[in-house]
Amino acid sequence: MTVVEHQYLVTEKSPRVPGDLPTLRDPDANFYVKPEPGAMAIGGWEKETRAVFERGKLPMAFGQELFGGELDRIAEVVEGAAARIPILNELGIRSVVNGPIPISADGEPVMGLASPFDNFFVACGFTSGIAASGGAGRAMSHWILDGDPGMDLWAFDLRRFGRPHTGLGYLCQSAIEAYSKYYAIARPEEERSACRPLRRSTLYDMLVSRGAVMGTKFGWERANFFLRPGEARPEVETFERAPLAGVVGRECRAIRENVALIDQSSFSKFEVTGPGAARYLNWLAAGNVDRAPGSVVYTQLLNERGGIEADLTIMRREEERFLVVTGSAFGTRDGERIARLMPQDGSVTLGDVTSALAVINICGPRAREVLAGAAEGDVDNNAFPYMTCRDLHIGWAPAMAARLTYVGELGWEIYVAPEYAAHVYERLWQVGEALGIVNAGYKAISSLRMEKGYLYWGADITPDDSPLESGLGFAVAWKKGDFLGRDALLTQRESGPTRKLMQFRLDDPLPVYGSEAVIADGRVVGMTTSGDFGHTIGAPIVFAYLAGDDMALREVEIEAFGRRSRATAIDRCAYDPGGSRIRA
């Protein structure tokens, strides 16, 4: 976190100011009003504040001090307030208060255990001041005493940040942008603009030249979608999905019907090695990762309550060498968890290899044709079955390919040293061009994974959700022996889960993103965890947890932005429930 200047002004006293004036705020006009005796204090969040002192680093000697006021900067706030509260046009200004206020790179508090220390906790960056004090105190008490905050606090967790976010230059620019948007409406498709571009894969320039429209995740520039030459960029300052439907829909169709390439180099990647690696990972993960070299295992890391702390893939490269792959934004969190619980006898080592490996995903029913034409060796189903990995050459470049998917189609993730990535991409494109190969982005991935029923950690699954509740019981290796969280899961399996994650298909094309109300018989029975439009099935899809008797519901209503649609429960998943396409 860093420190920026925050201003408010205090009006002159007047008998026209009500004595019982409440505290109020107007996010549209970007101001708040607090009562003073006979007066009002008015502040807001200017578009351009200033980081204080050494580029945002507050000196230890700084005490209860203020800075000089800047009326020009706060004028935009005052104008909005005066339009809403006309009496302000008649009151003079008694004083301007300008002081330091803490803020993080994304504007949210920073809480948790500060790795690599064992007993040093932070709870700071509370730009909202005392507003979160009771809840924050309760969560920190649990965290310190029990090692767990007792609830999902990922939005505030210190581990949502990493090395890209720690420089003062980055912090100041990001914090100023977060400050300016503190009251702003958060459009679901909008992207941050500060400190970009920062992390760029070796394919970045090539993809931009081919129409990539980039988003950002953990400092990485990632293609959201691709525009054709001369095509207008869709409007994103909206709550509707319609403006993006054309470009995202065609990428989804290409993946479902043909073949596409996706740059997924931003994956967080770790190597776990040593004579104790297999034993340790098999205890840490709910799935059985102690399999033959060349195996790929989709699994979860659990806490003692059986909640899901991480959702990742573990590939056994050699007897004592594993590659652990997780989401772009989860590297700090998942890497810290793996390191914190490792045996201290030196039998296991952990290395972050995120920047050492680019990742190119080739997916679609014709992916094998393209890969076979570009790679040395046999890649048919018998030689290269689903959920296996092996070394091969693509063109002239050494690479490792893992056959797995997050879009529900035949496909491989190709891991290659960055200096070879452009050659691998060009070779795949050269072979696939005659077949109509295209580039695709993360908006298409979101839609396709919803149709396939694949889950996203931090939304559909969290530390408060177990594999049994979320439908991931198939990924638990019950017979392998002890693993972290096993006792809690066994207890839940014996009694039966009291809630479960369900999927629903909407009748009407409402824009759904997650956090929509789920309604049955006039009651709100749940809240969606994520939502998107399924371009293959032609309908929106949502996930939601329902509890108790509501788990038997087959029809509900989903309310999004004041509109409702009937929604029908989906068994297993909306697309290819038998999984034949991924095993083709």
N, C-alpha and C positions, 0 to 999 in steps of 0.2 A: 504494500500500500504506500501511498504518498500523501502529501499535504498540499491543498490548493487554497486560494482565497475565496471566502464566501461573505457576501455583503447582505445587509438588510438596513432599512431606514426606519426611524421612529418619527411619527408625525407630531405636530404640536397638539397639545391638549385641547379638547373642545367638548362642551356639553352635548353636542350632537352625536358624539360617539357613545353608543349604548354601554351601560355598565355591565350588562350580561352578555357581551359579545363573545361568541365562541371562537375557538381556533378553527380556521377553515383553509381550504386550498382549492385552487382552480387549475388543474393540470393543463387544460387547453390554453389558458392564458399564461401559464408558467409562473404562477406566484402563489404565495401563502400569506395569510394574515394571522397574527397572534395578538391577543389583547394586551394592552398596557393600561395603567390607570389613567382613564380619560383620553387615551390615545391608541394608536395602532402601530404595530411593528410589521413591516411588509418586506418580504424577501422573495428570492426565486433563484433560478438556475440559468445564468447568462450563457450565451453561446460560446463566449470566449472568456474564461476566467484565467487566472495566472497561477502557475506552480510557485511556491514560495521558497526562498533562500536557495541553497545549493541545488538548483534544478529539482526541488521537491524534497530535499532531505532536511528535516527540521533539526537545528542544532540542539544538543543536549541542554545548553544553557538557556534555551527559550522558555520563558515562563508564561504567566497570564497576560499576554501582550496582544495589541491590536495593530493594524496597519492603517494607513491613511485611506479614506474613502474615495471612490471613483464614481462620481455621479453619471458620467457618460456611459460607463459600462453597465450600470444598473438601470439606465433609462428604459431599456426595453421591457424590464420587469414592471417598472412603475406605470408605464403606458397601458399595459394589459390590465393591471389592477385598477387604474383610474377608470377604464372603460366599464369594468364590472361594478365598481363602487364609486359612484359619481362624487361623493363628498370629498374624495381625495383631491379633486381638482381645486378644492377651496381651502384645504389645510396646508400649512407650511411644514417644512421639514425641520425637526428639532435636532436630529443627529443622524449620522451614517456610521454604522458599525461594520467594520471589515476585519475579519479574523480568520485564523486557520481552521480548516475542516478536513478530516481524513477521508480518503476515498481510495478504492482499489482500482485495478485496471478495468474491471467490468462494472464497478459501482456497487457491488455486493460486499457484505462483510467477509472477513477472513478468519476462519476458526479451525482449530484442530491441533494435533500433535505435530511439532516441528521436527521432521526427520532431518538428520539421523539421530537426534537426541531421543533419549528414552523417557524423559519426564519434563519436557519443556513444551508448554501449551501456549497457543496464541488465541486471542479473541479481540480483534481490532478492526479498524476500517468501517465502523458503524456510522456512516454518513447520516443516518436517520437519528442518531443520538440515543436518547433513552427509550425510543419506541420499541426496541427489541430486547430491553434489559432483562425482563423476567424470563422470557423463553431462552435467551442466550445463556443466562446464568444457570438455568436448569440443565440445558444440554451440556454445558461445560462441566458441571458437577458430575454428571454421569460419565462424561468422557474421561475425566481425571480419576474418578473412583473405580469405574467399571471397565475402562478401556473402550467404551462404546457410547456414543451420544444418546442412544436409545431411540433414534429416529433417523430417517434418511436426510442428511444435511449436505448432499452433494453440491447444491447451489452455493453454499457458503464454505465448503471444504477447502482448506489451504492447498490440497493436492490437485485442485483444478488448474493451478498455475504450475509453471516449471521454469526452466532456465530462460526461455525466450521472454519471459515476463519480468525478469528481475532487474534489468538495467534501469537506471534512473531516467534516461532519455525515453525509453519505451514507456515506463510507468507514467511519466508526466503527460506525454501526448495521449496515451490511452485514457488516463484518468480525467483529463480535461474534456475529452469526448464523452466519457461516461457521465461526467458532471452535467454537461450540456443537455443530455438526454434523460436526466433524472425524472422529469415529469412527462417526457415525450411518449406518445403512443408507440408501442412496440409492434411494428408490422411484422407478421411472421416470415415474410420472404426478404426483409431488409438485411443488409450486411453492414458490419462495422467498417469504417473507412480509415481510422487512425492506424499508423504504423504498418502500412501495407505498400508494396508487398515485402514480406520478410523472408519466410522460408519457401524456397522455390525448388521443386523437383527438377531434375535434369531435363525433363520433357516440357517444362513450363513454356518456354518461348515457342517451341514447336506447336503446342496445343493452342496457345493464344493466336498464333498465325492461322490456325484452322478454325477459329471462331469460338474458342472457349470463353465463357463468361465465368469468372472466378468468384468463389466464396472463400471464407477463411475458417480454419479450425486449428486451434492451438498454434497459431502463427503460420500455419501452412496455407499456401494458395492451392485451392482444389477446384477443379472444374465443376460448376453446378449444372451447366448444360452448354450446348454448342449451337451457335447461329450459323445459318448458311450465308454465303456472300450477299451483301445488300439487305439482309433481313433486319428489320427493326428490333431493337432490344425491348422485350416485354416490360410492361409497367409492374413494379413491385411494391409501390406505395398503396397497397390495397390489402383487404382481408380475403379477397377472392382468389381461387386457384385458376380461374378461367384464363387470365393473361398468359400463364405459363403452359397451359394444357397442350397447345400445339407442338411446342418444341420438346417438352418432356414426353408427350405421348408418342412421338415418332421415334425417340430413343428407346422407349419401352418396347415398341413394336419390333424394332431392329433386334433387340436382345431376345425377344420371345420367338422371332421368326427367322433370324439370320445370324449375324455375328457382330460383336462390338468389342472395342478396346476401352478400358477404363484405367486411368493412372491412379493407383492407390498407394503411392509411395509414402503417404503420410501415416500409414499404419505405425503404431508403436511396436517395436520388436526387441526382444531380449534373448540372449543365449544363456541357458542354465547348464552348467557343465560340472563334471567331477564324479568321483566314484559314488557319492551319495545322492546324485541328482535324481535318479529314477525313484529311489525310496522317498525322497523329500517331496517331489512333485506329486507322487501318488497319494501321499498323506494330505497335501495341500489342496488337491483338486478332488471334486466329487466323482469325476469319471476315472476310468482306468487308463492311465497313460503309460503304464509299464508294459508296453507292447513292442513288437519287433521294430528295428530301425526301418524307416520308411513309412511308418504309420502316422496318421493325422487324427487327432482327437479333439472334438468340440466338447468343452467342459465349462464348469463354473467353479469359482473359489468361494467358499462359504464362510460365514462367521459361526460362532458357537450357537447362535439361535437358529441356524439353518438358513439365514438370509443370504442373498447373493451379493457378494462383495465385488465380483468380477465375472465377466462373460468373455471367454477367449478361446483361442485355438492353440494346441500344443503339438508340435511336430517333432518326432524322434528322428534326429538326423544320424546319430551314431549311438552306440551303447551308453556312452557317458556325455552325450551332447544333445540338448533339446533347444528348439526354437519356439519361443512363446510370442504369439501375435495378438495384439489387442487394439482397441480403437485409438484414433489419433489423439483424442483429448484425455485418454485414460492412462497414458504412459507413466506419469508421475505417481498416480494413485496405485496402479497395479504393480509397478516396479518396486515402490516402497513396501507394499504388502509382502511381495515375494522376498525381498531382502530382510525385512524385519523378522520374519518367522524362520529364516534359514538356520540350520544347525551351525553352531559356532566352532566346530572342530576342523574347519577348513575343507570338509568333504564336498562342499557345494560352492560354486562361484556364480556370480551374476554379472552379465555385461549388457549394456544398452547398445544395440546394433541398429537402431532406427535409421541413422544417417548412412550406415554402411550398406544398406540394401534398398534399392528401388523396387517397386512392385507394379507389374502390369497385369491387369486382369483381362483375360480373353474369355468371352462368354457368349452363349447362344448355341442353337442346335448345329451350326456349321463350324463351331470352334475347333472341333477335331480336324476337319479338313484343312483349316488354316495352319494349325499347329503342326500337323503331319507334314505339310509342305515346307515348313520353315525349320523344323527340328530334325536332328539326327536321332534315329531310333524309333521304335514302335510305340505309338501312343493309343492303340486301340483299347477296348474295354478290358480285355484279359491281361494285357501287358501293363496297363496303367489304370487300375480300378479306382473307383470313388474312395475318397478319404485316404489317399496315399500320396507320398511325395518322393521325388527322386531327382538326381542330377542329370542334366542333359545339355546339349549344345543347341542354341538357336542361332542360325546363321553361323558366324564364327565365334559367338560369345558363349562362355560357360555360364550356366544358370541353374537354378533349382526350381522345379515346377511342383505345385501342390494342387491336387484335383479336389476342389471344394467350391462352394458357391454361397453367396448371400442374396442372389437374385432368383434362384430357383431354376437354373438352366445348366446344361452341360458347360463346364468351364474349368479353367486353371488360373491360379495365381502364380505368376512367374516372378521369382526373387532373383535379382541380379545386381551386381556391383554397379553403382551409378555411372561409371565410365563406359559401361556396355549398354546402358538402358536405351539410348537413342538408336543404337544399331539394332537391338532386339525389336524395338517398336517399328522401325523402318522395315525390317525383314517381315514381320507379321503383316504390316500394312501392304507391302508389296505382294505377298501371297494372297491376301484377302481382298485386294482391290477388285479383282475380277468377280468376286462373290458379293460385292456390295458392302464391304466392311465399313463401319462408321465408328466415330468416337461417341462416348456417352459419359454422363456426369452423375453427380451424387443425387440430383433430384429424381432421376430415373431409378437409382438404387432404392431410394426411400419408397417409391410406389411399388416396385417389384417385390421388395422384402415384405411389405404389408400383405400383398396377395398370397405370398407363400407362407405367411404366418411366422416369419422370423422375427425375433425380439431384439429390442435395443436397450442396452443397459443404461440406467439413469432415467428411463421413462417407463418402459414395460416391466422391467425387473430392477430391483433396488435391494439394499441391505434389509429392507422390511419385507421382502417377498421371498418365498422358498421355491425350489424347483417343483415341488408337488403342487403348490398353488398356481404357478405360472405355466404348468403343462410341460415342464422340462424333466419330469421324472425319468424319462427314457435315457437321459444323459447321466444318471446316477448309477455307479457301479456298486450295488448293494453287497455283492459277495466278495469284494476284493479285500475286505478287512477294514481296519480303522481309518477314518479320514476326518478332517476338521468339519464339525457340524453334523456328523453321522448320528449321534445320540438324539439330537433335536429332531432330525428328519425321521428317525425310527419312531419316535413318540408321535409325531404328526401322522406318519403312515398308519400307525395302529388306531389312532382316534379318527383319522380322516380329516382332510383340510376343511376349514370353515369358510373359506373363500377361494375363488378360482378366477383366473384370467380367461375372459371369453372374447370372441371376435364376432363383430356384427357387420352386416352389409346394409347400407342405407338405400332406401327407395329413391330418395331425391338427392340431387347433386349438391348437397351443402358443403361448404368449405370447412373441413375438419382438420385439426392439427394436434389435438390432445387437450385435455382439461375441459371438454364439453360435458354437460350434464347428461346422465342416463336416467330416463324417467319411465316408470311403470305404474299403471293404475293411479296416476296423479302424484306419485311419490318420486322423489329423487333417490334412486337406489345405488348410484355410483357415479364415477367420473372417468372419462376416457383417459387412457395413458398416452396414446398416440393415434394419429389418424392421417389418412392420405387418400387421394383418388386412385383407384385401381384402373389403369388404362386398358388392361387386358380384359377385365370383366365389365368395364364400363360403369362402375359405381364406386362411391366412397366406402372405405373400410375403417373401422375403429377397433382398438383393443380397450377392454375395461374389466376391472375386478368387480365381481358381484359376490355377495356373502349370504350365508344362510339359505333360506328357502328361495331367494332370488336367483340362486345358481341354476334353478330349473327353468328359468324364463327362456322362452324361445323368441318372443317379440318384445321390443322396447321402443321407446322414442329417444332420439338424440336431438338435443337442442344446441344449435350453433348460431351465434350472433342474432338471437331473437327468433330464429326460425326452427321449426321442428320437422323431423322426418321419421317415419316408421323404419325400424331396423330389425333385421332377422338374424338370428344366431347362425354362425357358420361352424360346421363340424370339421375339425382338423385344420383345413385351410381352404382358401377360395380357389387356389390354382394348383393343379397336379397333386392332389392329396396323397396319391400312392407313391410319389417320388420317382416315377419312371424316367422323367426327363433328366434329372440330375445324375442318374445312373446309366444313361444311354451308352 
